[in-house]
Amino acid sequence: MFNLPEGTPIDEKISVESGSIQPFDHGVISTWIGRRKTPTGHRLVRAGRIVAWVAESGKGKLLLAGKDARLRLEDLESK
């Protein structure tokens, strides 16, 4: 995966539940697993809502987007 530009850190608890409103208007929520140097996926936020997902497939250098990426991130975070 790749890094996205860092913004202002948020001290509030962030919920990635479906339909939740984020404590910031625009930005990205990155998901990290293990001790990797790069994230495994990103959630893109616009107007306080998660509007897009991008994630590694776990099989080579394939990227997932949309519903497939959302399901992959939810699966990784549940472990």
JOTANOR-V192268 format. One record per residue. N is the residue number from 1. RES is the residue in one letter. PHI is phi in radians with two decimals (* if undefined). PSI is psi in whole degrees, 0 to 359 (NA if undefined). NEAR is the number of other C-alpha atoms within 12 Angstrom. Layout:
n:N res:RES phi:PHI psi:PSI near:NEAR
n:N res:RES phi:PHI psi:PSI near:NEAR
//
This chain:
n:1 res:M phi:* psi:186 near:24
n:2 res:F phi:-2.34 psi:157 near:19
n:3 res:N phi:-1.52 psi:147 near:20
n:4 res:L phi:-1.87 psi:159 near:19
n:5 res:P phi:-0.99 psi:140 near:12
n:6 res:E phi:-1.45 psi:142 near:11
n:7 res:G phi:-1.99 psi:204 near:14
n:8 res:T phi:-1.34 psi:125 near:14
n:9 res:P phi:-1.11 psi:147 near:15
n:10 res:I phi:-1.85 psi:127 near:17
n:11 res:D phi:-1.51 psi:342 near:9
n:12 res:E phi:-1.30 psi:157 near:10
n:13 res:K phi:-1.21 psi:134 near:13
n:14 res:I phi:-1.83 psi:129 near:21
n:15 res:S phi:-1.86 psi:130 near:18
n:16 res:V phi:-1.81 psi:17 near:28
n:17 res:E phi:-1.08 psi:151 near:15
n:18 res:S phi:-1.07 psi:129 near:16
n:19 res:G phi:1.51 psi:356 near:12
n:20 res:S phi:-1.29 psi:149 near:17
n:21 res:I phi:-1.75 psi:131 near:20
n:22 res:Q phi:-1.42 psi:156 near:28
n:23 res:P phi:-1.39 psi:15 near:24
n:24 res:F phi:-2.48 psi:157 near:25
n:25 res:D phi:-1.41 psi:311 near:19
n:26 res:H phi:-2.41 psi:142 near:21
n:27 res:G phi:2.79 psi:207 near:26
n:28 res:V phi:-2.51 psi:146 near:34
n:29 res:I phi:-2.02 psi:116 near:39
n:30 res:S phi:-1.70 psi:144 near:32
n:31 res:T phi:-1.93 psi:125 near:34
n:32 res:W phi:-1.99 psi:142 near:22
n:33 res:I phi:-2.23 psi:144 near:21
n:34 res:G phi:1.05 psi:213 near:12
n:35 res:R phi:-1.88 psi:32 near:9
n:36 res:R phi:-1.23 psi:158 near:13
n:37 res:K phi:-1.57 psi:346 near:12
n:38 res:T phi:-2.24 psi:153 near:18
n:39 res:P phi:-1.25 psi:162 near:24
n:40 res:T phi:-1.65 psi:346 near:36
n:41 res:G phi:-2.99 psi:169 near:39
n:42 res:H phi:-2.43 psi:146 near:35
n:43 res:R phi:-1.95 psi:128 near:39
n:44 res:L phi:-1.66 psi:133 near:29
n:45 res:V phi:-2.00 psi:132 near:26
n:46 res:R phi:-2.39 psi:131 near:19
n:47 res:A phi:0.95 psi:36 near:16
n:48 res:G phi:1.40 psi:359 near:22
n:49 res:R phi:-2.06 psi:146 near:26
n:50 res:I phi:-1.31 psi:121 near:31
n:51 res:V phi:-2.02 psi:348 near:28
n:52 res:A phi:-2.74 psi:154 near:28
n:53 res:W phi:-2.31 psi:143 near:31
n:54 res:V phi:-2.42 psi:132 near:35
n:55 res:A phi:-2.62 psi:156 near:38
n:56 res:E phi:-1.26 psi:146 near:31
n:57 res:S phi:-1.40 psi:338 near:22
n:58 res:G phi:1.57 psi:356 near:19
n:59 res:K phi:-2.17 psi:91 near:10
n:60 res:G phi:1.27 psi:214 near:9
n:61 res:K phi:-1.79 psi:30 near:12
n:62 res:L phi:-1.41 psi:141 near:16
n:63 res:L phi:-1.91 psi:142 near:23
n:64 res:L phi:-1.83 psi:154 near:26
n:65 res:A phi:-2.44 psi:164 near:22
n:66 res:G phi:1.14 psi:221 near:21
n:67 res:K phi:-1.06 psi:320 near:17
n:68 res:D phi:-1.07 psi:318 near:21
n:69 res:A phi:-1.17 psi:319 near:28
n:70 res:R phi:-1.05 psi:314 near:31
n:71 res:L phi:-1.12 psi:321 near:23
n:72 res:R phi:-1.12 psi:315 near:28
n:73 res:L phi:-1.13 psi:317 near:35
n:74 res:E phi:-1.08 psi:321 near:23
n:75 res:D phi:-1.14 psi:313 near:18
n:76 res:L phi:-1.08 psi:318 near:21
n:77 res:E phi:-1.29 psi:339 near:18
n:78 res:S phi:-1.35 psi:344 near:10
n:79 res:K phi:-1.51 psi:NA near:9
//
